[in-house]
Amino acid sequence: MATPRLATPAFVLGFAANFAHSLAFHSYVHLPGHLQALGASELDIGVIVATMAIAAIGARPFIGALMDERGRRGVARVGSIVNVLTCAAYLGIHSIGPALFALRVMHGLAEAMLF
């Protein structure tokens, strides 16, 4: 009896999507060092990093209700698109300021939609 093939098109697509998402998510391990290079203190770095978590936690009840109303797949797709745009927008951040905090809030919303 032949074993089913693992590398089906659906598997390869799922693997590639998971790999790309994990690569983007784990690249933020280096964010504190970048923020320090921009002149942020340890306290500033903690507040900036926490901004995303606070936004994600605060948004989850509303996003959960939206998922119940509109469906999980659509919300996750929007979250994926917002996540990609947000990740790309970090390339335009060259100083500590309101734009960085707005970006962290948007990133928190995207993560809340995805997880």
DSSP file (Angstrom, degrees, kcal/mol; ACC not computed):
  #  RESIDUE AA STRUCTURE BP1 BP2  ACC     N-H-->O    O-->H-N    N-H-->O    O-->H-N    TCO  KAPPA ALPHA  PHI   PSI    X-CA   Y-CA   Z-CA
    1    1 A M              0   0    0      0, 0.0     2,-0.2     0, 0.0     0, 0.0   0.000 360.0 360.0 360.0 128.8    0.0    0.0    0.0
    2    2 A A        -     0   0    0      1,-0.1     3,-0.1     3,-0.0     0, 0.0  -0.527 360.0-126.5 -78.3 139.3    1.4    3.4   -1.1
    3    3 A T        -     0   0    0     -2,-0.2     3,-0.1     1,-0.1    -1,-0.1  -0.616  34.0-100.3 -82.0 145.5    1.7    6.1    1.5
    4    4 A P        -     0   0    0      0, 0.0     2,-0.2     0, 0.0    -1,-0.1  -0.325  41.1-102.9 -66.1 148.8    0.1    9.4    0.7
    5    5 A R        -     0   0    0      1,-0.1     3,-0.2     2,-0.1    -3,-0.0  -0.515  24.9-159.9 -73.3 134.4    2.4   12.1   -0.6
    6    6 A L  S    S+     0   0    0     -2,-0.2     2,-2.4     1,-0.2     5,-0.2   0.889  79.2  69.7 -81.6 -41.8    3.2   14.8    2.0
    7    7 A A        +     0   0    0      4,-0.1    -1,-0.2     3,-0.1    -2,-0.1  -0.327  67.1 152.7 -81.6  60.6    4.3   17.6   -0.3
    8    8 A T     >  -     0   0    0     -2,-2.4     4,-2.6    -3,-0.2     5,-0.2  -0.445  61.1-105.3 -78.9 162.2    0.9   18.3   -1.8
    9    9 A P  H  > S+     0   0    0      0, 0.0     4,-2.3     0, 0.0     5,-0.2   0.878 122.6  52.0 -56.7 -38.4    0.3   21.9   -3.1
   10   10 A A  H  > S+     0   0    0      2,-0.2     4,-2.4     1,-0.2     5,-0.2   0.903 110.8  47.6 -65.6 -40.6   -1.9   22.6    0.0
   11   11 A F  H  > S+     0   0    0      2,-0.2     4,-2.9     1,-0.2     5,-0.2   0.930 112.0  48.9 -65.4 -45.7    0.9   21.5    2.3
   12   12 A V  H  X S+     0   0    0     -4,-2.6     4,-2.6     2,-0.2    -2,-0.2   0.903 112.8  48.1 -62.3 -41.7    3.5   23.5    0.5
   13   13 A L  H  X S+     0   0    0     -4,-2.3     4,-2.5    -5,-0.2    -1,-0.2   0.935 113.7  46.8 -64.0 -46.0    1.3   26.6    0.6
   14   14 A G  H  X S+     0   0    0     -4,-2.4     4,-2.4     2,-0.2    -2,-0.2   0.897 113.0  49.6 -62.6 -41.0    0.6   26.1    4.3
   15   15 A F  H  X S+     0   0    0     -4,-2.9     4,-2.7     2,-0.2    -2,-0.2   0.935 112.2  47.3 -63.0 -46.7    4.2   25.6    5.0
   16   16 A A  H  X S+     0   0    0     -4,-2.6     4,-2.5     2,-0.2    -2,-0.2   0.900 113.1  48.4 -63.0 -41.9    5.3   28.7    3.1
   17   17 A A  H  X S+     0   0    0     -4,-2.5     4,-2.4     2,-0.2    -1,-0.2   0.925 113.9  46.4 -65.3 -44.3    2.7   30.8    4.8
   18   18 A N  H  X S+     0   0    0     -4,-2.4     4,-2.6    -5,-0.2     5,-0.2   0.902 112.9  50.2 -64.8 -41.0    3.6   29.6    8.2
   19   19 A F  H  X S+     0   0    0     -4,-2.7     4,-2.5    -5,-0.2    -2,-0.2   0.934 111.9  47.1 -63.0 -46.2    7.3   30.1    7.5
   20   20 A A  H  X S+     0   0    0     -4,-2.5     4,-2.2     2,-0.2    -2,-0.2   0.907 114.0  47.7 -63.2 -42.2    6.8   33.6    6.3
   21   21 A H  H  X S+     0   0    0     -4,-2.4     4,-2.8     2,-0.2    -2,-0.2   0.931 113.2  47.4 -65.0 -44.9    4.6   34.5    9.3
   22   22 A S  H  X S+     0   0    0     -4,-2.6     4,-2.6     1,-0.2    -2,-0.2   0.885 110.7  52.4 -64.3 -39.0    7.0   33.0   11.8
   23   23 A L  H  X S+     0   0    0     -4,-2.5     4,-0.9    -5,-0.2    -1,-0.2   0.924 113.1  43.9 -62.4 -44.7    9.9   34.8   10.1
   24   24 A A  H  < S+     0   0    0     -4,-2.2     3,-0.4     2,-0.2     4,-0.4   0.921 115.4  48.4 -65.9 -44.0    8.1   38.1   10.4
   25   25 A F  H >< S+     0   0    0     -4,-2.8     3,-1.0     1,-0.2    -2,-0.2   0.913 113.4  45.5 -64.2 -44.2    7.0   37.5   14.0
   26   26 A H  H >< S+     0   0    0     -4,-2.6     3,-1.3     1,-0.2    -1,-0.2   0.575  93.0  78.3 -82.4  -8.3   10.4   36.4   15.3
   27   27 A S  G >< S+     0   0    0     -4,-0.9     3,-1.4    -3,-0.4    -1,-0.2   0.699  78.8  75.1 -69.3 -16.3   12.3   39.2   13.6
   28   28 A Y  G X   +     0   0    0     -3,-1.0     3,-0.9    -4,-0.4    -1,-0.3   0.458  68.4  87.2 -77.7   0.8   11.0   41.5   16.4
   29   29 A V  G <  S+     0   0    0     -3,-1.3     4,-0.3     1,-0.2    -1,-0.3   0.820  91.9  48.7 -61.4 -30.1   13.5   39.8   18.8
   30   30 A H  G <> S+     0   0    0     -3,-1.4     4,-1.8     1,-0.2     3,-0.2   0.474  84.0  94.6 -90.2  -3.9   15.9   42.5   17.5
   31   31 A L  H <> S+     0   0    0     -3,-0.9     4,-2.8     1,-0.2     5,-0.2   0.905  79.9  54.7 -58.8 -45.3   13.5   45.4   18.0
   32   32 A P  H  > S+     0   0    0      0, 0.0     4,-2.3     0, 0.0    -1,-0.2   0.898 108.6  49.5 -57.6 -39.2   14.8   46.5   21.4
   33   33 A G  H  > S+     0   0    0     -4,-0.3     4,-2.0    -3,-0.2    -2,-0.2   0.894 111.8  48.4 -64.7 -39.6   18.4   46.8   20.0
   34   34 A H  H  X S+     0   0    0     -4,-1.8     4,-1.4     2,-0.2    -1,-0.2   0.908 111.2  50.1 -66.2 -41.7   17.1   48.9   17.2
   35   35 A L  H  <>S+     0   0    0     -4,-2.8     5,-2.4     1,-0.2     4,-0.3   0.890 109.2  51.8 -63.9 -38.6   15.2   51.1   19.5
   36   36 A Q  H ><5S+     0   0    0     -4,-2.3     3,-1.4    -5,-0.2    -1,-0.2   0.896 106.9  53.3 -63.8 -40.0   18.3   51.5   21.7
   37   37 A A  H 3<5S+     0   0    0     -4,-2.0    -1,-0.2     1,-0.3    -2,-0.2   0.802 104.7  56.1 -64.6 -28.1   20.2   52.5   18.6
   38   38 A L  T 3<5S-     0   0    0     -4,-1.4    58,-0.4    -5,-0.1    -1,-0.3   0.530 130.3 -96.4 -80.2  -5.7   17.5   55.2   18.0
   39   39 A G  T < 5S+     0   0    0     -3,-1.4    -3,-0.2    -4,-0.3     2,-0.2   0.542  71.9 150.0 106.1   9.3   18.2   56.6   21.5
   40   40 A A      < -     0   0    0     -5,-2.4    -1,-0.3    -6,-0.1     2,-0.1  -0.516  38.8-134.6 -76.8 141.0   15.4   54.9   23.5
   41   41 A S     >  -     0   0    0     -2,-0.2     4,-2.6     1,-0.1     5,-0.2  -0.312  32.5 -98.1 -80.4 173.9   16.1   54.2   27.2
   42   42 A E  H  > S+     0   0    0      1,-0.2     4,-2.2     2,-0.2     5,-0.1   0.896 127.6  50.2 -61.2 -39.3   15.3   50.8   28.8
   43   43 A L  H  > S+     0   0    0      2,-0.2     4,-2.3     1,-0.2    -1,-0.2   0.922 109.8  50.3 -64.3 -44.0   12.1   52.3   30.1
   44   44 A D  H  > S+     0   0    0      1,-0.2     4,-2.8     2,-0.2    -2,-0.2   0.922 109.9  50.8 -59.0 -44.5   11.2   53.7   26.7
   45   45 A I  H  X S+     0   0    0     -4,-2.6     4,-2.8     1,-0.2     5,-0.2   0.914 109.7  50.4 -61.0 -43.6   11.8   50.3   25.1
   46   46 A G  H  X S+     0   0    0     -4,-2.2     4,-2.3     1,-0.2    -1,-0.2   0.908 112.6  46.0 -61.4 -42.4    9.6   48.6   27.7
   47   47 A V  H  X S+     0   0    0     -4,-2.3     4,-1.6     2,-0.2    -2,-0.2   0.913 113.6  49.0 -66.9 -42.5    6.7   51.0   27.1
   48   48 A I  H  X S+     0   0    0     -4,-2.8     4,-0.8     2,-0.2    -2,-0.2   0.929 114.4  44.7 -64.0 -45.4    7.1   50.7   23.3
   49   49 A V  H >X S+     0   0    0     -4,-2.8     4,-1.0     1,-0.2     3,-0.6   0.907 113.1  51.3 -65.1 -41.2    7.1   46.9   23.4
   50   50 A A  H 3X S+     0   0    0     -4,-2.3     4,-2.9    -5,-0.2     5,-0.3   0.774  94.7  72.9 -68.2 -25.8    4.2   46.9   25.8
   51   51 A T  H 3X S+     0   0    0     -4,-1.6     4,-2.2     1,-0.2    -1,-0.2   0.900  97.7  47.9 -56.3 -42.2    2.1   49.2   23.6
   52   52 A M  H <X S+     0   0    0     -4,-0.8     4,-2.5    -3,-0.6    -1,-0.2   0.929 112.8  47.6 -64.8 -45.0    1.6   46.4   21.1
   53   53 A A  H  X S+     0   0    0     -4,-1.0     4,-2.6     1,-0.2     5,-0.2   0.907 112.0  49.6 -64.3 -41.7    0.5   43.9   23.9
   54   54 A I  H  X S+     0   0    0     -4,-2.9     4,-2.6     2,-0.2    -1,-0.2   0.913 111.9  48.5 -64.3 -42.1   -1.8   46.4   25.5
   55   55 A A  H  X S+     0   0    0     -4,-2.2     4,-1.8    -5,-0.3    -2,-0.2   0.915 113.0  48.3 -63.5 -42.6   -3.5   47.1   22.1
   56   56 A A  H  X S+     0   0    0     -4,-2.5     4,-1.3     2,-0.2    -2,-0.2   0.920 114.1  45.2 -65.0 -44.0   -3.8   43.4   21.3
   57   57 A I  H  < S+     0   0    0     -4,-2.6     3,-0.3     1,-0.2    -2,-0.2   0.923 114.3  48.9 -66.4 -43.8   -5.3   42.6   24.7
   58   58 A G  H  < S+     0   0    0     -4,-2.6     4,-0.4    -5,-0.2    -1,-0.2   0.814 113.4  47.3 -65.2 -30.5   -7.7   45.6   24.6
   59   59 A A  H  X S+     0   0    0     -4,-1.8     4,-2.8    -5,-0.2     3,-0.4   0.708  89.0  84.9 -84.8 -21.1   -8.9   44.8   21.1
   60   60 A R  H  X S+     0   0    0     -4,-1.3     4,-2.8    -3,-0.3     5,-0.2   0.855  86.6  51.5 -57.4 -42.0   -9.5   41.0   21.6
   61   61 A P  H  > S+     0   0    0      0, 0.0     4,-1.8     0, 0.0    -1,-0.2   0.920 115.6  42.7 -61.0 -39.4  -13.1   41.3   23.0
   62   62 A F  H  > S+     0   0    0     -3,-0.4     4,-2.2    -4,-0.4    -2,-0.2   0.891 115.5  48.3 -72.2 -39.7  -14.1   43.5   20.1
   63   63 A I  H  X S+     0   0    0     -4,-2.8     4,-2.5     2,-0.2    -1,-0.2   0.874 109.2  54.3 -69.0 -36.4  -12.3   41.4   17.5
   64   64 A G  H  X S+     0   0    0     -4,-2.8     4,-2.1    -5,-0.3    -2,-0.2   0.920 109.7  46.8 -61.2 -43.4  -13.9   38.2   19.0
   65   65 A A  H  X S+     0   0    0     -4,-1.8     4,-2.0    -5,-0.2    -2,-0.2   0.898 111.7  51.5 -64.5 -39.4  -17.3   39.7   18.6
   66   66 A L  H  X S+     0   0    0     -4,-2.2     4,-3.5     1,-0.2     5,-0.5   0.893 108.5  51.4 -63.7 -39.1  -16.5   40.8   15.1
   67   67 A M  H  X S+     0   0    0     -4,-2.5     4,-2.0     1,-0.2    -1,-0.2   0.890 109.4  50.0 -64.5 -39.3  -15.3   37.2   14.3
   68   68 A D  H  < S+     0   0    0     -4,-2.1    -1,-0.2     1,-0.2    -2,-0.2   0.877 118.7  39.3 -65.0 -36.2  -18.6   35.8   15.7
   69   69 A E  H  < S+     0   0    0     -4,-2.0    -2,-0.2    -5,-0.1    -1,-0.2   0.909 131.8  21.9 -79.9 -44.3  -20.5   38.3   13.5
   70   70 A R  H  < S-     0   0    0     -4,-3.5     4,-0.2    -5,-0.2    -3,-0.2   0.623 113.0 -98.8-103.1 -16.7  -18.4   38.2   10.3
   71   71 A G     X  -     0   0    0     -4,-2.0     4,-1.3    -5,-0.5    -1,-0.2  -0.005  23.2-103.2 104.8 145.6  -16.6   34.9   10.5
   72   72 A R  H  > S+     0   0    0      1,-0.2     4,-2.6     2,-0.2     5,-0.2   0.865 111.8  59.2 -71.8 -37.9  -13.1   34.0   11.6
   73   73 A R  H  > S+     0   0    0      1,-0.2     4,-2.1     2,-0.2    -1,-0.2   0.914 106.4  46.3 -62.6 -45.3  -11.6   33.5    8.1
   74   74 A G  H  > S+     0   0    0     -4,-0.2     4,-2.3     2,-0.2    -1,-0.2   0.910 113.6  48.5 -64.9 -42.3  -12.3   37.1    6.9
   75   75 A V  H  X S+     0   0    0     -4,-1.3     4,-2.7     1,-0.2    -2,-0.2   0.909 111.6  50.2 -64.9 -41.5  -11.0   38.7   10.1
   76   76 A A  H  X S+     0   0    0     -4,-2.6     4,-2.3     2,-0.2    -1,-0.2   0.875 109.4  51.8 -65.0 -36.9   -7.9   36.6    9.9
   77   77 A R  H  X S+     0   0    0     -4,-2.1     4,-2.2     2,-0.2    -2,-0.2   0.932 111.2  46.2 -64.2 -45.6   -7.3   37.6    6.3
   78   78 A V  H  X S+     0   0    0     -4,-2.3     4,-2.8     1,-0.2     5,-0.2   0.924 111.9  52.4 -61.9 -43.4   -7.6   41.3    7.2
   79   79 A G  H  X S+     0   0    0     -4,-2.7     4,-2.4     1,-0.2    -2,-0.2   0.881 108.1  51.5 -59.1 -39.6   -5.3   40.7   10.1
   80   80 A S  H  X S+     0   0    0     -4,-2.3     4,-2.3     2,-0.2    -1,-0.2   0.918 111.2  46.7 -63.6 -44.0   -2.8   39.1    7.8
   81   81 A I  H  X S+     0   0    0     -4,-2.2     4,-2.4     2,-0.2     5,-0.2   0.929 113.7  47.6 -65.0 -45.0   -2.9   42.0    5.4
   82   82 A V  H  X S+     0   0    0     -4,-2.8     4,-2.6     1,-0.2    -1,-0.2   0.890 111.0  53.3 -62.5 -38.7   -2.6   44.6    8.2
   83   83 A N  H  X S+     0   0    0     -4,-2.4     4,-2.7    -5,-0.2    -2,-0.2   0.922 109.6  46.9 -62.3 -45.4    0.3   42.5    9.7
   84   84 A V  H  X S+     0   0    0     -4,-2.3     4,-2.1     2,-0.2    -2,-0.2   0.929 114.8  46.5 -63.2 -45.4    2.2   42.6    6.4
   85   85 A L  H  X S+     0   0    0     -4,-2.4     4,-1.9     1,-0.2    -2,-0.2   0.894 113.3  49.6 -64.6 -39.2    1.7   46.3    5.9
   86   86 A T  H  X S+     0   0    0     -4,-2.6     4,-1.1     2,-0.2    -2,-0.2   0.926 108.9  51.5 -65.7 -44.7    2.6   47.0    9.5
   87   87 A C  H >< S+     0   0    0     -4,-2.7     3,-0.5     1,-0.2     4,-0.4   0.912 112.1  47.1 -59.0 -42.0    5.8   44.9    9.2
   88   88 A A  H >< S+     0   0    0     -4,-2.1     3,-1.4     1,-0.2     4,-0.3   0.854 104.5  61.5 -67.0 -34.3    6.8   46.9    6.1
   89   89 A A  H >< S+     0   0    0     -4,-1.9     3,-1.7     1,-0.3    -1,-0.2   0.747  87.2  72.8 -67.7 -23.0    6.0   50.2    7.8
   90   90 A Y  G X< S+     0   0    0     -4,-1.1     3,-1.6    -3,-0.5    -1,-0.3   0.804  84.9  68.4 -60.3 -26.5    8.7   49.6   10.4
   91   91 A L  G <  S+     0   0    0     -3,-1.4    -1,-0.3    -4,-0.4    -2,-0.2   0.747  96.3  54.3 -64.8 -21.7   11.2   50.3    7.7
   92   92 A G  G <  S+     0   0    0     -3,-1.7     2,-0.7    -4,-0.3    -1,-0.3   0.414  83.3 102.2 -91.9   1.7   10.1   53.9    7.7
   93   93 A I    <   +     0   0    0     -3,-1.6     3,-0.1    -4,-0.2    -3,-0.0  -0.775  31.6 154.8 -90.8 117.9   10.6   54.4   11.4
   94   94 A H        +     0   0    0     -2,-0.7     2,-0.3     1,-0.1    -1,-0.1   0.321  61.8  30.8-123.3   4.4   13.8   56.4   12.1
   95   95 A S  S    S-     0   0    0      2,-0.0     2,-0.6   -56,-0.0     5,-0.2  -0.984  83.8 -97.4-155.9 162.5   13.0   58.0   15.4
   96   96 A I  S    S+     0   0    0    -58,-0.4   -52,-0.0    -2,-0.3     3,-0.0  -0.747  72.7 102.7 -83.5 123.3   11.1   57.4   18.6
   97   97 A G  S >> S-     0   0    0     -2,-0.6     4,-1.6     1,-0.0     3,-0.6  -0.963  84.0 -53.4-176.7-169.3    7.8   59.3   18.4
   98   98 A P  H 3> S+     0   0    0      0, 0.0     4,-2.7     0, 0.0     5,-0.2   0.820 123.6  59.7 -59.3 -33.7    4.0   59.1   17.8
   99   99 A A  H 3> S+     0   0    0      1,-0.2     4,-2.2     2,-0.2     5,-0.1   0.902 104.9  49.8 -63.2 -39.5    4.4   57.3   14.5
  100  100 A L  H <> S+     0   0    0     -3,-0.6     4,-2.2     2,-0.2    -1,-0.2   0.917 111.8  47.6 -64.7 -42.9    6.2   54.4   16.2
  101  101 A F  H  X S+     0   0    0     -4,-1.6     4,-2.1     2,-0.2    -2,-0.2   0.897 111.5  50.4 -66.3 -39.4    3.5   54.2   18.9
  102  102 A A  H  X S+     0   0    0     -4,-2.7     4,-2.4     1,-0.2    -1,-0.2   0.901 110.8  50.2 -63.2 -39.9    0.7   54.3   16.3
  103  103 A L  H  X S+     0   0    0     -4,-2.2     4,-2.5    -5,-0.2    -2,-0.2   0.891 108.7  51.5 -65.1 -39.8    2.5   51.5   14.4
  104  104 A R  H  X S+     0   0    0     -4,-2.2     4,-2.1     2,-0.2    -1,-0.2   0.882 109.7  50.1 -65.5 -37.4    2.8   49.4   17.5
  105  105 A V  H  X S+     0   0    0     -4,-2.1     4,-2.3     2,-0.2    -2,-0.2   0.937 111.5  48.0 -64.9 -45.5   -1.0   49.8   18.2
  106  106 A M  H  X S+     0   0    0     -4,-2.4     4,-2.4     1,-0.2    -2,-0.2   0.898 110.8  51.6 -61.7 -39.1   -1.7   48.8   14.6
  107  107 A H  H  X S+     0   0    0     -4,-2.5     4,-2.4     1,-0.2    -1,-0.2   0.884 108.4  51.7 -65.3 -37.4    0.6   45.8   15.0
  108  108 A G  H  X S+     0   0    0     -4,-2.1     4,-2.2     2,-0.2    -2,-0.2   0.899 109.2  49.9 -63.9 -41.2   -1.2   44.8   18.2
  109  109 A L  H  X S+     0   0    0     -4,-2.3     4,-1.8     2,-0.2    -2,-0.2   0.909 110.9  49.8 -63.3 -41.9   -4.6   45.0   16.4
  110  110 A A  H  X S+     0   0    0     -4,-2.4     4,-1.6     1,-0.2    -2,-0.2   0.926 111.4  48.0 -63.1 -44.3   -3.2   42.8   13.6
  111  111 A E  H  X S+     0   0    0     -4,-2.4     4,-2.7     1,-0.2    -1,-0.2   0.877 108.7  54.6 -64.9 -37.0   -1.9   40.2   16.0
  112  112 A A  H  < S+     0   0    0     -4,-2.2    -1,-0.2     1,-0.2    -2,-0.2   0.876 109.0  48.7 -63.6 -36.4   -5.2   40.2   17.9
  113  113 A M  H  < S+     0   0    0     -4,-1.8    -1,-0.2     1,-0.2    -2,-0.2   0.819 116.0  43.7 -71.4 -30.1   -6.9   39.4   14.6
  114  114 A L  H  <        0   0    0     -4,-1.6    -2,-0.2   -35,-0.2    -1,-0.2   0.830 360.0 360.0 -84.7 -33.6   -4.5   36.6   13.8
  115  115 A F     <        0   0    0     -4,-2.7    -3,-0.2    -5,-0.1    -2,-0.2   0.381 360.0 360.0-115.7 360.0   -4.3   35.0   17.3
